[in-house]
């Protein structure tokens, strides 16, 4: 990339802020600004600019002129900020009035570039604000987000609207990280049908293609390209600015590479951005990468949970991020619980053997099967556990809506009746189980503890293990044996979560005795399947 007309824009403090609430260390920012200047980076986007939001966010989430003027900004670099179009077009007084509240004339500001991140439905409504910002002396660009989701005629129509307003640069953003280099070239061809100005690309690295897509855009005529230090950015991150600077081949990169090794590599280990199989799958299926980012940061989601959630989001639609979706899915059930099936019909004074998902079931399969044939407990498997002879499993239990949707086809194949809050499930989840024998046992969530009733229960969490234990208690089982409740290695905080649930359960006077019969890290009485 030797074309001197290609401008490099670094947006680390803006895009990377999704990992640390835009609260960057002062010394790091000083080193960062120096490295940008010596590396010859043309534009540095210092953060977002917008109106106050609930909760703490650092200075780079608002990037006011007063705050930016306190930074050691260096000559030779044009500094910019990004505004979300939604904050402008949804303002009570309109987009133009909102822009006037956020910006003074460029002559009075350290900012020279304003970029507006816009969805397709906001694009034309925000253009008048772009025109006003240009009149104030700013360079102005629009980032058309989620371009992979737009039909060709929409892309051409929006490019024509941009052409009429004479923006300085029209960007397109691979928001889902789903584009290939071929897709990038095709999109540029569509934009070029009507857009005659400068083109830019903002690439995401879900499928480890951000750098390749950026180079493809340059070869197809894009002259503005984004990057971040070590790719730090929302979800899997972006093209790496150090690679783009190397590709262009001018500037002193030594301070930038030192910044990478000394400051950003430890941050990457802490926050965990970068492409991985889950971001790759999200990119393939057009799922917003923030869903994956949130799950990776939440210790309650294991590898199998991530896959289940991605499959369910693929089925239900996850193109637009909703911060409530994942938590609502974990604790979906609200309102008065109800059910039609009473577990006491099958479990009264019986011993129940719960089969969890841990390796203990497979490792001790022979002994478990021998015990089942000898003692004839009611065997209740969690979700789709299949490590023992299926003829020995009597029932299954599942309650998490996302998991049920993802496992629907497997449940239809498995022969056992499924205990689930059938009457409380969303219609699409219920439809995925059509034809399955369902034992409708309702639930509600109350963090204070358990409640056992004839046809429903109250749980402190929607973990399927808690649901199955409540089934046993509501059914007045004599004793509950646990196999495959291994726990998590090391200091994994999920152990604490499960231990809290088990402690609440055992505190109930009506809860049956618990006994783990395969190795467990949980704080429950433990024996051996070989000693029973």
N, C-alpha and C positions, 0 to 999 in steps of 0.2 A: 504494500500500500504506500506508494511513493508519491501519489498525487497530492501536490501542495494545496489543492482546493478542497481536500477532505478535512473537515473540522472534527476534532475530537472533543466530546463533551463528557465530563465525569460527573456522575450524580450520586456519589457514595453517601454523602451526608443526608441526602433526601431519601434514596431508596434503601440504604442500609439502616436508616432509622426505624424501619419496621421491626428490627430485632432488638433495639435498645431504647425504644420510646424517644428517639431523636435526642438522646442525652449523651453527647459525645464529650470525652475528656478534653480539657482545654489544651493540654500539651500535645495530645494526638492531633487535634485540629491544626495547631501551629505547624507541626511536622508535615501534615497532609497538605496544607496550603503551599508550603515551601516546595514540596515534591511535585505538586501540580505545575507550579511555575517553572521549575528547572526542567521538567519533562516536556515542556512545550505544549501542555494541554490548552486548547483554545478557550473552552468554556467550562466553568465549574458551577454546577447547580448546588447552592448551599443548603437548600431545604425546601420545605413546603411553605406556602403562605395561605392563611385562611383565618376563619373566625374561631373564637374560643370553643373548646370541646370539654366534655366531662372527663375528669381524671387528669393525672399529671402527664405532661409531655414536655420534653426539653425544648430549648430555644430554637432548634432547627426544625421543629414542627410548625413554627409560626414565622420565623425568619423576618422579623420586623426590621425596618431600616435602622432603628436605634440599636437593636441587637447586632445586626451585621456590621454596623459601623464600629463596634467594639472589637472586631476580629482583626488580626494582622493581615489584611488583604494586600496583595502585591500587584504592582503594575504589570501589564502585559497579558493579563487574563481578564476575560469578560465574565462577570459573575451573574448568576441567574437564580430564579426561584420558580417553583411549579405551583399552580393553583388547580384544584379539582373543579371541573366545570360544574359539578353538582352544587358546590357551595355558592356559585354565582347565579345559576339559573333558578335555584330554589329559594333565593333570597326574597324576602317579602316585597322588596321594592324593585326587584328585577336584576338582571345580570349587570347592566351598565352601572346602576347605583351601587351594587356590591363592589365592582371594580374600583369605583371612586373612593369607597371607604378603605380599601386595602392598599391603594397605591397613590403616591404623590408623583409629581413630574420626575422623569428620569434624571434630570439635571440635579435634583436634590436627593438622589438615592445612590447607594453603592451598587444597586442592581442595574444591569444593562439588558438582560434577557428575561422575558417572562414566557414560560411554557404553560399551556393549559391542557390538562389531561381530560379527555372528553370521550364519553360513550357516544355511539352513533346517534341516539335519540336526543342528545344534548347539543350536538355539534352545531347545527344552524342557529340555535337559540343563543349560543355564546359568542357568535361571530361579531355582533355589534360591540361587545366589550373588547374584543381583540382590536377592532378598528380604533376605539378610544385609546387603548394602551399604546398603539403605534403613534397616535397623535401626541401622546405625552413623551415620546422620544425613545420608547423601548423597542428592541427587537422582539418580535412576537411569533411564537409557533404554537401549533396545536398538535398534541399527541392523540391520534385516533386509536383508542384502546380496543382490545378484543377484535382485531381486524379479521382474524381467521373465522369468526362467527358471522361475518357480513356477506350477503350475496353480492355478486359482481356489480349489479346495477346500483346498489346502495353505495358501494365504494366509489363508483364513477360520479354519482350524484353529489356526494359530499366533497369530492375533489373539485368539482365544478363550483360549488359554493365557496370553497376556500379560494379558488382562483379569482372569483368576483371581489373578494375582500382583500386580495393582495397581501397575504401573510408573508413573513420572511422565510418561514420554513414549515413544511407539512411533514409531520412524523407519523409513522404507523408503529404500533406496539404489538408485539407477539405476546399478549398478556398471559396466555395459557401455556406458552412454550411449546406449541403444537406444530409450528411451521417447519418446513424443510427448506433448503436453499432453492429448490424448484418453486416452492410456494412463494418465496420472497420475490423471485424474479417475475412470477405471474402477477403478483399484487402491484409491483412497480410498473409493469406494462399497463395495468388497468388505470392506475393513478395518472400515468403519463398521457393517457388519452385526452385529458383536459387540464391537468395541472402542469404549469410551465416553470414554476419556481423551484427552489431548493427542496430536496427530499431528505428525510432522515429516518433512521430505524432505531427502535429500542427493543433489544432482543432479550428473552428470558431463557434460562439454561436448563429447563426441565429435562430435555432429552440430550443434553450436552452438545447442543447445536448452536448456542448463542454466537460463538466466534465464527463458525462456518456461515451462519445466516448473515452476520454482519459483513463478512467479506463478499458474500454473494450480492448483498445490497449495493456495496461499493462498485462491484463490477457491472451492476445493472444501472448505475448512475446516481446512487445516493451519495450526498456530499456531507451529511451530518450523521455522525454515529456516536452512540452512547456506550459507556463502559463504567465500571466501578472497580475500586481497588480489591483485588482478589475475588472479584465478582460479587462482592457483598451487596445483597439486595433482597427484596421480598421473595419469600419462597426459596427456590433453588438459587436465586441470584441472576446475574447478568453476564454479558461479555466482560472479560477482564481488561481493564484499561491498560495495564502494563503490557499485555500481549498486543493490543492495538497500537500502543506507542512504539513497541518494538517493530511492528509491521511497517509503520510509517517511517521509522528510521531516523528521526531527528530529535534533538533534546538530550539532556543529561538524565539518564534513567537511574543512576546510582542511588540518589535519595529515595526514589519511589520504591526500588527493590528492597532497600533497607527498611522502609516503612512496612512493606509487605511481610518481611520475615520477623521483624521485631514487634510490630503492633497488631497487624491484621491476622496473621496466622494464629496467634493465641485467641483472638476474638472468634475466629472461625471454629476453633475447637470448643469454645464456650457456647456459641449460638447454633452452630451446626448447619449453616447454609451450604449450598452446593448440590449438584445433581446426585440423585440416588434412585434406586428402582421405584420408589413410591412417587417421586416427582415425575419420573419417566412415564409411569402409567397415567398419572394425572394429565400430563401433556398429550399422551396418545388419545385420551378420551375427552379432552376439552374441559377438565375440571379445574376450578380456580386453585392455584397453588397454595393459597393461604390456608385452605383446609388441611393440606398436608403439613404445612409449617406449624399449625396449631396442634395437630396430633403428635408430631414429633417432639414438641415441647411439653407434652402432657404425658407423664409417666403411666397414666392409666391405660394408654393405648400400646399394646404389644404389637409384634409384627403381624400376627393374624388379624388383630383388630384393624390395623391400617388397611390391609387388603380388603377386608369385609367392608369397611367404610367407603373405600374407593369404588368398589363394585356397586354398592348401593347408591352412591352419588352419581355414578354413571347412569344407573337406571332411573333415578328420580330427577336428575338435572342438577349439576353443580357448577354451572358456568359463572354465576354471580355469587360472590361470597356473602354469606349472612352469618355474622358472629354468633347468632343464637342457635344455629342449626345443629352443631355437634353436641353442645350441652343439652339442648332439647331432646336430641336423640338418646343421649345417655340417661336422661331422666324424663322420658316422654310422657309418662302417665300422670294426668292431673284430674282433679274432680273426684266425685264419689266413685269408688271402685265397684265393679259388679261382675259376676260370673254365673255360670249355670252348672258347673261340675263341682261335686263335693269329694275331695280326695279321701275322706274317711271311708267311702265305699270300698276302696281298695287297700288302704293302708292301716286301718284300725288294728292296733296291737301287733303290727307286723314289723319286722326288721327291714330297713331300707338301706340298700347299698348305692351310694352316689358315685358315679364314674365321672371324674373331672378330665381336663384336657392335658394334664401333666404326663411326663414319660413313665411315671410309676405304674400306670395301667399296662402299657405294653411290656415293660420290663418284668412284671410279675403276673403276666397273663395266665399262665398255666395254673398257678396257685389260686388266682381269683376265680377262674372258671371251675376249678375243683370245689372251691367253697360254695359257689352258687349252686352247683348240682347237689351238694350235701345239705346245705342249710336252707335253701329255697327262699332267700330274701327277695323282696321286690327290688328289681334292678332298675334304677333310674339314671339314664345317661344325659349329660349336659350337652346341649346343642347337637352336633353331628359326630360325637365321639363314637368311633368304630373299631377300637383296638381289641375287642373281645368278640367271641362268637355272637353274631346278631340274634341267634335263636335264644340266647340267654338274657337279652335285654327286654324288659317289659314295657318301659315307658321312656319318653324323652321330655326334656323341659327346655324351653327357650322363651325369652321375653324381650330382648333388645330389638327394636324395630328395624334398625339398619342390618343387623345380623340376620334377622328373619328374612328380610328381602333378598339379601345376598345368598342365603342358604336355601331359598325356597325350592329350587329344583332338587337339591340333595334330600330335603325332607320328604318330598314327594316320592323319592326312590326308596327311602328307608321305611320298613314295614311298621314300626311301632307307633302307637298313638302319641300325639304331641300335646303336652300340657303347655298352654300358652294363654295369655289374656285375650282370647280371640275376639270377644265382643268389644274390646277397647282399642283394637289395632286400627291404624289408618286403612282406608279402603284399598290402596295399592298393595300394602303388605298382605292384607287378607286375601286379595286376589291371587297373589303369588303362591298361596297355600291351598288354592281351590282344589278339592278332591281329596285332601288330607283329613284323616280323622283327628279332630281337635277336641281336647278336653279344656273347656273354657274356665279358667281359674283367674279371677281378676286381681289387680294389684293397684296400690297407690304408693306414693313416695313421701316419706316423712323422715327427715334426718335424725329425729329423736330416737327411732328404734323400730322394733317389729310389732306387728299385731296379727294374730292368727284367728281366722274366722272360717266358717264352713265352706264358703264359696269364693272367698277372696282373702287377700292378706295386705298388710302394710309393711313396707321395707324401707331401710335407710338409704338404699341405693338400688339401681336397677341391674346390678350384677346378677347373672343367671344363677350363680351359686347361692346367693341370698334367696332368690325366688324358689329354688329347689328345696332349700332348707325350710322355708316357710310352708311349702306344700307338705313336707313330712310332718311338721308340727301341727298344721291345720288338720291333717289326716290322722292325728293322734298315733303316729308311729311309735313303737316301743324303743327303738334305738336306730341311730343313723351311722353307718360305716362310710368312711370317706376313702376312696382310692383315686390316685391321680391328682391329689391336691398338694402338689410338690412345693408350691411357692416359687418365688423368683430369686435368682442368685444375688449374692452380695448384699449391698445396702439398698436394693431397689425399693423405692417408696411405696410400690404397690403392695408389698408385704404388710406395711403398716395399715393400709386401707382395708385389706382383707381381714387382718387381725382385729381391727376395730369392729368390723361387721360380725365376726365370730364372737367377740366379747359381748356385744349387744344381744346376740342370739342366745348365748349360754346364760345370760342374766335373766332370761324369761323363765318363770317357774314352770310354764307349760311346754317348754322346748324339750324334745327328747335328748337323751344322752348322745354325745358325739364321740366318735373314736376313729382316728386315722389308722388305716391298716397298711398303707404304703408310706415310704419316707416323706416327711413334710417339714417345712420351715415355719409353719404356722403354730401359734401358741394354743394348741388343743391336745387333749390326751391322745397318745399314740401307742399302738400295739403293732402286731405283725400279722399279716394275712396267713403266715405259716403257723401261727400259734393258735389260731381260732379252731 
